[in-house]
């Protein structure tokens, strides 16, 4: 995918407080320009919003997805998040 490393760095910077959002944004701007960078930011925000709506409304993780992601969620500690306990 074109500019994959810059897009991944930008996405990581959006969720990792230790990442450098300014550096990632600058690199993405150089590759994609303002419109492409805005689109990338909108996609990140959209995924975050969708997840928050699902968590806030109590939508459960479907059993097949829960089974398929059990090891991955355990390794990341996702099941310990407060929203998983509601």
Secondary structure, DSSP 8 states (H G I E B T S, - for coil): -TTHHHHHHHHHHHH-TTS-HHHHHHHHHHHHHHHHHHHHHHHHHHHHHHHHHHHHHT----HHHHHHTHHHHHHHTGGGSGGGG-
